[in-house]
Amino acid sequence: MLGYSNEDVRSGTVTLTSGSVGYVTNQTYQIFGRKQVHMRLQNTQNVAGTEAAGLWAPDSN
């Protein structure tokens, strides 16, 4: 997770392999209060057609 201007919001980083499942904690609200955030995904293997799906919760509680 990153803040609106790509600033650090102290979330974890998760590295996944093809077909795996992972969870990224979002404690932005608990640390910073109301703040706009986004999730950045990066494909380090240069595989065409990378896809991600998930469920968003506004905070980790």
Order of alpha helices (4+ residues) and beta strands (2+ residues): beta-alpha-beta
